[in-house]
Amino acid sequence: MRSGPYSRLWKAGFVSSTGDWVAMLATLSLADELAGGGGMVLALTSRIVPGLFFAAVGGIVADRLNRKHAMIIAEVGRAILVLSLAFTNSIRELILVNLALEALTLVFQPAKEATVPTLVSKSELVQANSLSLSAAYGTFPLGAAIFTGLASLGDNITLGGLLPGTQEGLAFLVDAATYLVSALLISTLPAMARRRRPPGTRRWSPMAVVNDLKEGAVFVASSRRVRPVVLAMTSALAGGGIIVVMGKPFATDVLESGAAGFPALLTAFGLGAGSGIVLVTIFGPRFRYKDVLFGMALLLTGVALSAAAFVNTIIGAVGWVAVMGVGAGAAYVLGFAHLHEQADDAVRGRTFAALFSLLRIGLLTSMMLALPLAGFFDGMLPGLLGDGTRDVLLLGGLTMLISGSLTLWSVRRSLIALSHANRPEMEAATEAFRKYRKTVTGLGETAEVERIDGGTTT
């Protein structure tokens, strides 16, 4: 983190993610001004829909082109597009620009994820993914603070009439600057080798693109170490996405917690996810079978969400949602680290493109079905489950439980190998915790240090 290629890539991601959140808030604000609540829905949908169709193409670009150049081009393109939003006067223009922005994002993300394993060692992948996750989602409060701070400046900064003099226009300018800073940081990464293609094949012929799509799909579908994790992350996000839609009515209407209930649930989930990430960062690198830990983390997440569906107080819900966050944070980091290890460099971009596409499908599907399902189940079952909101939360938890169980079943060979290991993995994890504790407390470790005269000292 202090220096080196990964440090520069992480800083680029941190700056870019901060700008993403600023732009997201500015886009929603502008959409509300242009078309009200319906405009906000269209703005959000336009950031999700391209992933259903363009993600595969983004993966091919990441695998065929120099990934460093692909990331730079994507960042510069996003800077130009987001700056154009400052001059948008119709919801149609905003949607079209949003679609183009998301298309470039779907090139940038697979290229970035495929680059990480080339910049760090295999033993550092868990820490690298933990840091990447913190940069992607931990920057939301910073982005929100920046957007709020720009409210008092938007009317005063027009750059000689170039900007419209609004909070949103200034926010888009700031976001464009973050993309350009990110591109500049990425340009300092080491040169990446150009990928070889089979002799006699054209780089961008229609059949070459089709073959690339087929190759990536076959790899994800046939690899017994990749397929279960990709499918489990998709179904788990679909189950977890339910709480995004049902969290507020659950806290306000079912638990009658008032206006503070839903923010309390979000805070609990965020703190839990942060704790899960920290735990995985400490112990994860010591475990060889990350897909096993991934499955266990999904089980924890599913149990917690299922239990939350039966509580009667906001305090109980906060506790179980915090446990859910621990499992979700751990599962996210472990899933990405496992795919980084298992996917070959030649198809790594397409592997993550497939993952991002399926994640969007799962999230969009759950968000669309959550409210209709709550209405369908309402009053159908006896007791506490007579409330449709509880039923949908329980359904989400069961979805995660099934995903975790199927993942563990698919890696049963690893479980058998783990049970017969000469040195149990838990012993290695315990040793990792001891070293971490000594580092944090500053006690250091007793070690033999070789002297110049050839002797040793403790």
C-alpha positions in Angstrom: 0.0 0.0 0.0 2.9 2.3 0.5 4.4 1.9 -3.0 4.4 -0.3 -6.0 2.0 -1.1 -8.9 -0.9 -2.4 -6.8 -0.7 0.7 -4.6 -1.2 2.9 -7.7 -4.0 0.7 -9.0 -5.8 0.9 -5.6 -5.4 4.7 -5.4 -6.8 4.9 -8.9 -9.8 2.8 -7.9 -10.3 4.8 -4.7 -10.4 8.1 -6.6 -12.6 6.7 -9.3 -15.0 5.1 -6.9 -15.3 8.4 -4.9 -16.2 10.1 -8.2 -18.7 7.4 -9.0 -20.7 8.0 -5.9 -20.6 11.8 -6.4 -21.9 11.2 -10.0 -24.6 8.7 -8.9 -26.0 11.2 -6.3 -25.8 14.0 -8.9 -27.5 11.9 -11.5 -30.4 11.0 -9.2 -30.8 14.6 -8.2 -30.8 15.8 -11.9 -33.2 13.0 -12.9 -35.6 14.0 -10.1 -35.5 17.6 -11.4 -36.1 16.6 -15.0 -38.8 13.9 -14.5 -39.5 13.4 -10.8 -39.6 10.0 -9.1 -40.0 8.1 -12.5 -36.9 9.8 -13.7 -34.9 8.5 -10.8 -36.1 4.9 -11.5 -35.1 5.3 -15.1 -31.7 6.6 -14.1 -31.0 3.7 -11.8 -32.3 1.2 -14.4 -30.0 2.6 -17.1 -27.0 1.8 -14.9 -28.1 -1.8 -14.5 -29.5 -2.9 -17.8 -26.3 -2.6 -19.9 -24.7 -5.3 -17.7 -27.3 -7.7 -19.0 -26.1 -7.3 -22.6 -22.7 -5.6 -22.8 -20.8 -7.4 -20.0 -19.6 -10.2 -22.3 -18.2 -7.7 -24.8 -16.4 -5.9 -22.0 -14.8 -9.2 -21.0 -13.6 -9.8 -24.5 -12.1 -6.3 -24.7 -10.3 -6.9 -21.4 -8.9 -10.2 -22.6 -7.9 -9.1 -26.1 -6.5 -5.6 -25.6 -3.7 -4.4 -23.4 -5.6 -4.1 -20.0 -3.7 -1.0 -19.0 -4.7 0.8 -22.2 -8.3 -0.5 -21.9 -8.6 1.0 -18.4 -7.1 4.3 -19.5 -9.4 4.6 -22.5 -12.4 3.7 -20.4 -11.5 6.3 -17.7 -11.0 9.1 -20.2 -14.2 8.2 -22.0 -16.1 8.3 -18.8 -14.7 11.7 -17.9 -15.9 13.1 -21.2 -19.4 11.5 -20.9 -20.0 12.5 -17.3 -19.0 16.1 -18.0 -21.6 16.2 -20.7 -24.2 15.5 -18.1 -23.7 19.0 -16.7 -25.4 20.3 -19.9 -28.2 17.7 -20.1 -31.7 19.2 -20.3 -33.8 16.1 -20.8 -34.3 12.8 -19.2 -33.7 11.1 -22.6 -30.3 12.6 -22.9 -29.4 11.6 -19.3 -30.5 8.0 -19.9 -28.4 7.7 -23.1 -25.3 9.1 -21.4 -25.9 6.7 -18.5 -26.0 3.8 -20.8 -22.7 4.8 -22.5 -21.1 5.4 -19.1 -22.1 1.9 -17.9 -20.8 0.3 -21.1 -17.4 1.8 -20.4 -17.6 0.8 -16.8 -18.2 -2.8 -18.0 -14.9 -2.6 -19.8 -13.0 -1.0 -16.9 -14.1 -3.4 -14.2 -13.1 -6.8 -15.8 -9.8 -5.3 -17.0 -9.1 -4.0 -13.4 -10.0 -7.3 -11.7 -8.0 -9.3 -14.3 -5.0 -7.1 -13.6 -4.9 -7.6 -9.8 -3.3 -11.1 -9.8 -0.5 -9.9 -12.1 0.5 -7.2 -9.5 0.4 -9.1 -6.3 1.4 -12.6 -5.2 -1.1 -15.4 -4.7 -0.8 -15.2 -0.9 -1.8 -11.5 -1.0 -5.0 -11.8 -3.1 -7.3 -11.8 0.0 -5.8 -8.6 1.3 -5.9 -7.1 -2.2 -9.6 -7.9 -2.6 -10.3 -6.5 0.9 -8.7 -3.3 0.0 -10.4 -3.1 -3.4 -13.8 -3.7 -1.7 -13.1 -0.9 0.8 -12.2 1.4 -2.1 -15.4 0.5 -4.0 -18.0 0.8 -1.3 -16.3 2.5 1.6 -16.0 5.7 -0.4 -19.8 6.2 -0.4 -19.7 8.4 2.8 -16.9 10.5 1.2 -18.8 10.8 -2.1 -21.9 11.8 -0.2 -20.0 14.4 1.8 -18.5 15.9 -1.3 -21.8 16.1 -3.1 -23.4 17.8 0.0 -20.4 20.2 0.3 -20.8 21.3 -3.4 -24.4 22.5 -2.7 -23.2 25.9 -1.5 -20.7 26.3 -4.2 -22.7 25.2 -7.3 -24.3 28.6 -7.8 -21.0 30.5 -7.6 -18.8 28.4 -9.8 -19.6 28.6 -13.5 -16.1 28.8 -15.0 -17.0 31.8 -17.1 -20.3 30.4 -18.2 -19.0 27.0 -19.1 -21.0 25.4 -16.3 -24.7 25.9 -15.7 -24.2 27.1 -12.1 -25.9 24.2 -10.3 -24.8 21.7 -7.7 -25.2 18.9 -10.1 -23.1 20.6 -12.8 -20.2 21.2 -10.4 -20.5 17.6 -9.1 -20.2 16.2 -12.7 -17.1 18.4 -13.2 -15.5 17.0 -10.0 -16.4 13.4 -11.1 -14.7 14.0 -14.5 -11.6 15.2 -12.7 -11.5 12.0 -10.6 -11.7 9.8 -13.8 -8.8 11.8 -15.3 -6.7 11.4 -12.1 -7.5 7.7 -12.1 -6.3 7.4 -15.7 -3.1 9.2 -14.9 -2.4 6.8 -12.0 -3.1 3.8 -14.2 -0.7 5.1 -16.9 2.1 4.7 -14.4 1.5 0.9 -14.1 4.1 -1.4 -15.6 3.8 -2.3 -19.3 1.6 -5.4 -19.7 2.4 -8.0 -22.3 0.3 -8.2 -25.3 -1.8 -11.4 -25.5 -1.0 -13.8 -28.2 -3.7 -15.1 -30.5 -3.6 -18.3 -32.6 -1.7 -18.0 -35.9 -3.9 -17.1 -38.9 -6.8 -15.6 -36.8 -7.9 -12.0 -37.1 -8.0 -9.9 -34.0 -11.5 -8.5 -34.3 -13.2 -10.7 -36.9 -16.8 -11.6 -36.1 -15.9 -15.3 -35.7 -13.1 -14.4 -33.4 -15.5 -12.5 -31.1 -18.0 -15.4 -31.2 -15.2 -17.9 -30.4 -14.1 -15.7 -27.5 -17.6 -15.6 -26.1 -17.9 -19.3 -26.5 -14.5 -20.0 -24.8 -15.3 -17.8 -21.9 -18.8 -19.3 -21.4 -17.4 -22.9 -21.6 -14.7 -22.1 -19.1 -17.1 -20.6 -16.5 -19.7 -23.4 -17.1 -17.3 -26.3 -17.1 -14.7 -25.4 -14.3 -15.8 -27.2 -11.1 -13.8 -24.6 -9.1 -15.2 -21.5 -10.8 -18.8 -22.4 -11.7 -20.1 -23.0 -8.2 -18.7 -19.8 -6.8 -20.1 -17.7 -9.7 -23.5 -19.2 -9.4 -23.5 -18.9 -5.6 -22.5 -15.3 -5.7 -25.3 -14.6 -8.2 -28.0 -16.3 -6.1 -26.7 -14.9 -2.9 -26.8 -11.3 -4.2 -30.3 -12.0 -5.4 -31.3 -13.1 -1.9 -29.4 -10.2 -0.3 -30.9 -7.7 -2.7 -34.3 -8.4 -1.1 -33.3 -6.6 2.1 -32.5 -3.5 0.0 -36.1 -3.3 -1.1 -37.8 -4.8 2.0 -35.6 -3.4 4.7 -37.5 -0.1 5.1 -41.0 -1.6 5.2 -39.7 -4.3 7.6 -38.3 -1.8 10.0 -41.0 0.8 9.7 -44.3 -1.2 9.3 -43.5 -4.7 10.7 -41.2 -3.8 13.7 -42.7 -0.3 14.1 -39.4 1.3 14.8 -40.0 4.7 13.3 -37.8 6.7 11.0 -34.6 5.5 12.7 -35.2 1.8 12.1 -34.0 1.5 8.5 -30.8 3.6 9.0 -30.0 1.4 12.0 -30.3 -1.7 9.9 -28.0 -0.2 7.2 -25.5 0.8 9.8 -25.5 -2.6 11.4 -25.0 -4.2 8.0 -22.1 -1.9 7.2 -20.4 -2.5 10.5 -20.9 -6.2 10.1 -19.5 -6.3 6.6 -16.5 -4.3 7.7 -15.9 -6.8 10.5 -16.2 -9.7 8.1 -13.7 -8.1 5.8 -11.2 -7.6 8.6 -11.5 -11.2 9.8 -11.0 -12.6 6.3 -8.0 -10.3 5.8 -6.4 -11.7 9.0 -7.3 -15.4 8.6 -8.1 -15.8 4.8 -4.5 -16.0 3.4 -3.8 -19.0 5.7 -6.6 -21.1 4.2 -5.8 -22.9 1.0 -9.5 -23.8 0.2 -11.1 -20.4 -0.1 -14.2 -21.9 -1.8 -14.8 -23.8 1.4 -14.7 -20.7 3.5 -16.8 -18.9 0.9 -19.6 -21.6 1.3 -19.4 -21.3 5.1 -19.7 -17.5 4.9 -22.8 -17.9 2.7 -24.3 -20.3 5.3 -23.8 -17.7 8.0 -25.4 -15.0 5.9 -28.4 -17.1 5.1 -28.9 -18.2 8.7 -28.7 -14.6 9.9 -31.2 -13.2 7.3 -33.6 -16.1 8.0 -33.4 -15.5 11.7 -34.0 -11.8 11.2 -37.4 -12.6 9.6 -38.7 -13.9 13.0 -37.6 -11.1 15.3 -40.1 -8.8 16.9 -37.8 -5.9 17.9 -35.5 -3.6 16.0 -32.7 -4.5 18.4 -33.0 -8.1 17.4 -33.1 -7.2 13.8 -30.0 -5.0 14.1 -28.1 -7.9 15.7 -29.0 -10.5 13.0 -28.4 -8.0 10.2 -25.0 -7.3 11.6 -24.2 -11.0 11.6 -25.5 -11.1 8.0 -23.0 -8.4 7.2 -20.1 -10.3 8.6 -21.0 -13.3 6.3 -21.6 -11.1 3.3 -18.4 -9.1 3.6 -16.4 -12.3 4.1 -18.1 -14.1 1.2 -17.6 -11.2 -1.2 -13.8 -11.0 -0.6 -13.3 -14.8 -0.6 -15.3 -15.2 -3.8 -13.3 -12.7 -5.7 -10.0 -14.0 -4.3 -10.9 -17.6 -5.3 -11.8 -16.5 -8.8 -8.5 -14.6 -9.1 -6.7 -17.8 -8.2 -8.6 -20.2 -10.4 -9.3 -18.3 -13.6 -6.5 -18.4 -16.2 -5.1 -15.1 -17.3 -6.3 -15.7 -20.9 -9.9 -15.9 -19.8 -9.9 -13.9 -16.5 -11.5 -10.8 -18.0 -14.4 -12.8 -19.5 -14.8 -14.7 -16.2 -15.3 -11.5 -14.2 -17.4 -10.0 -17.0 -19.7 -13.1 -16.7 -19.8 -12.6 -12.9 -20.7 -8.9 -13.1 -23.4 -9.6 -15.6 -24.9 -12.4 -13.5 -24.7 -10.3 -10.4 -26.7 -7.6 -12.1 -29.3 -10.0 -13.3 -29.7 -11.5 -9.8 -29.9 -8.1 -8.1 -32.3 -6.7 -10.7 -34.5 -9.8 -10.5 -34.8 -9.8 -6.7 -35.5 -6.0 -6.6 -38.3 -6.4 -9.1 -39.9 -9.4 -7.5 -39.6 -8.5 -3.8 -42.6 -6.3 -3.5 -45.0 -8.4 -5.6 -43.9 -11.5 -3.7 -44.6 -9.8 -0.4 -48.1 -9.0 -1.6 -48.6 -12.6 -2.8 -47.5 -14.2 0.5 -49.3 -11.7 2.7 -51.8 -13.7 4.9 -51.0 -17.0 3.3 -49.1 -18.6 6.2 -50.0 -18.7 9.9 -48.4 -16.9 12.8 -45.5 -14.5 12.3 -45.2 -15.7 8.7 -48.6 -14.3 7.9 -46.8 -11.1 7.1 -45.6 -11.1 3.5 -42.5 -8.9 4.3 -41.3 -11.6 6.7 -41.9 -14.3 4.2 -39.8 -12.5 1.5 -36.9 -12.0 4.0 -37.1 -15.7 4.9 -37.1 -16.6 1.2 -33.9 -14.5 0.7 -32.2 -16.2 3.7 -33.2 -19.7 2.4 -31.8 -18.8 -1.0 -28.4 -18.0 0.6 -28.5 -21.2 2.6 -29.2 -23.3 -0.4 -26.4 -21.5 -2.3 -23.9 -22.1 0.5 -24.9 -25.7 0.9 -24.6 -26.4 -2.9 -21.2 -24.7 -2.9 -20.0 -26.9 0.0 -21.3 -30.0 -1.8 -19.5 -29.0 -5.0 -16.2 -28.7 -3.1 -16.7 -31.8 -0.9 -13.4 -33.1 -2.2 -11.7 -30.1 -0.7 -13.5 -30.7 2.6 -12.3 -34.3 2.6 -8.7 -33.2 1.9 -9.1 -30.5 4.6 -10.1 -33.1 7.2 -7.1 -35.3 6.3 -4.6 -32.5 6.2 -1.4 -33.0 8.2 -1.6 -29.5 9.6 -5.2 -28.4 10.3 -6.1 -25.1 8.7 -7.4 -23.8 12.0 -3.9 -24.1 13.5 -2.6 -22.0 10.7 -5.4 -19.5 11.2 -4.6 -19.3 14.9 -1.0 -18.6 14.1 -2.0 -15.8 11.8 -4.1 -14.2 14.5 -1.2 -14.4 16.9 1.1 -12.7 14.5 -1.5 -10.0 13.8 -2.0 -9.4 17.5 1.7 -9.0 18.1 1.9 -6.6 15.2 -1.0 -4.4 16.4 0.2 -4.4 20.0 3.8 -3.6 19.0 5.1 -6.5 21.1 6.9 -7.9 18.1 8.0 -11.5 17.8 11.0 -13.4 19.2 13.2 -14.4 16.4 16.8 -15.3 15.7 18.7 -12.7 13.9 22.0 -13.5 12.2 24.9 -11.4 13.3 27.6 -10.2 11.0 30.2 -12.4 12.7 28.2 -15.5 11.8 26.6 -16.1 15.2 22.9 -15.6 16.2 21.2 -13.5 18.8 17.6 -13.6 20.0 
